[in-house]
Amino acid sequence: MSRSAHPAGPRHADVLPEGHYTAPPADLNVLDEKVWSRTVARNEDGVVTVGGIEVTRLADEFGTPAYFLDETDFRARCRAWADAFGKDADVFYAGKAFLSRAVVRWLREEGLNLDVCSGGELAIALDAGMPADRIAFHGNNKSVAEIERAVKAGVGRIVLDSFQEIVRVAHIAQDLGTRQRVQIRVTVGVEAHTHEFIATAHEDQKFGLALAGGQAAEAVRRAIRLDGLELIGIHSHIGSQIFDMAGFEVAARRVVSLLAEIRDEHGVELPEIDLGGGLGIAYTSDDDPREPHEIAKALTDIVTRECEAAGLATPRISVEPGRAIVGPTAFTLYEVGTVKPLEGLRTYVSVDGGMSDNIRTALYDAEYSVALVSRTSDAEPMLSRVVGKHCESGDIVVKDAFLPADLAPGDLIAVPATGAYCRAMASNYNHALRPPVVAVRDGEARVIVRRETEEDLLRLDVG
Ligand SMILES: *Cc1c(COP(=O)(O)O)cnc(C)c1O
């Protein structure tokens, strides 16, 4: 466990081991199963396959760039999370990581619940038949229209994020003649990223009501009094891409102590706590994520222990993994367009996508891996930077990685672990056409989100 008191908080870039990329892997043709989805393999001809289909065939049929989502892997991860937490807990998939109607159907079939945080996500969820009582609605500034729609649909819970929203949701529910089940999102003074977390007294951020200073307790006081609300629990979400369970431990302890305060003041034991998402995945071979069953055990143990100590019945726990379910299930397939070696520095490899299909590198300094997937190569490793085709020098997809020195225009390369926050955050910068998402399973590939066309662009531009 490591802690940092860095005033700006821990950042991904600050916590990478020194000399991260100095040594190339022993064999560039080997695919590290940690960063590739379950059914990805290299066939006898050296071509990478997913769900038994060669990427060369996928590129011919669907074009590049494109995201290929391993449905078998997605479903297996859903089941692993559901099994790990069992009957006495709830797993909510965080839809913001990537949501489509097919995804909603898979979640429904695999028994997961769903978090949404906008009217658009709610529309996709409802349209694809997710039962409303399995939907949780989040967000720090839900509009009145969004709240009305969610309450009318009968969503299982709305997570309240501010004093204004407590009243807003209560009034809307009352006007609609109903009582809305709600949780209150509290900020517990834990900021967690990757390998570090910091525990602070206050929370300088837009989300939630702070435990420190009594904001959260005051929110509970107000919510409990309102007829339109049924307060079912407390919600905490501490960060993203977290490997260290210690941050969750501090959060759980602080949430349970609020539950004890609520019992002492109001004479009620709230039946649920939600510990949020944020569980890390392997983007590179250096990342070592926890398995769902380890996470479930750690969280359940902490909550049980803290509740026993406080003399509380153990509440029903829910968690909200987004990245940890969908992140590892997809890769982005690109075609190499140009290769520019810079002597003594690195080689710039330009692909046919870029920051429009993966903004995470530019936005968060995110780390990714990359591999040549249309063939094998015995050439020397060359230090490479995979860049896009946008008019912006920060348009980087993979900052530092090794690719074979004989890489050439027309080769296909793939960036794994792009299932989360890539298509979901994709933009039309430079009027790029957002790539399709193709689901692959058992030798069949099917478009689940189609590629944008110039007609789509022109339809929005009304002239
Ligand atoms: C973003 C978010 C999640 C999911 O985070 P991941 O890092 O994708 O697991 C879960 N809960 C809340 C409230 C969030 O905002």
The ligand as an SDF file (V2000), in Angstrom:
LIG
                    3D

 15 15  0  0  0  0  0  0  0  0999 V2000
  -17.4690    6.1420  -13.5670 C   0  0  0  0  0  0  0  0  0  0  0  0
  -18.2380    5.5530  -12.4770 C   0  0  0  0  0  0  0  0  0  0  0  0
  -18.2340    4.1750  -12.2900 C   0  0  0  0  0  0  0  0  0  0  0  0
  -17.4210    3.2300  -13.1420 C   0  0  0  0  0  0  0  0  0  0  0  0
  -16.0750    3.4520  -13.0500 O   0  0  0  0  0  0  0  0  0  0  0  0
  -15.0530    2.3920  -13.7270 P   0  0  0  0  0  0  0  0  0  0  0  0
  -13.7320    2.9980  -13.5000 O   0  0  0  0  0  0  0  0  0  0  0  0
  -15.4270    2.3010  -15.1580 O   0  0  0  0  0  0  0  0  0  0  0  0
  -15.2700    1.1030  -13.0110 O   0  0  0  0  0  0  0  0  0  0  0  0
  -18.9990    3.6560  -11.2860 C   0  0  0  0  0  0  0  0  0  0  0  0
  -19.7560    4.4530  -10.4910 N   0  0  0  0  0  0  0  0  0  0  0  0
  -19.7870    5.7910  -10.6550 C   0  0  0  0  0  0  0  0  0  0  0  0
  -20.6570    6.6060   -9.7710 C   0  0  0  0  0  0  0  0  0  0  0  0
  -19.0410    6.3890  -11.6390 C   0  0  0  0  0  0  0  0  0  0  0  0
  -19.0790    7.7020  -11.7960 O   0  0  0  0  0  0  0  0  0  0  0  0
  1  2  1  0
  2  3  1  0
  2 14  2  0
  3  4  1  0
  3 10  2  0
  4  5  1  0
  5  6  1  0
  6  7  2  0
  6  8  1  0
  6  9  1  0
 10 11  1  0
 11 12  2  0
 12 13  1  0
 12 14  1  0
 14 15  1  0
M  END
$$$$
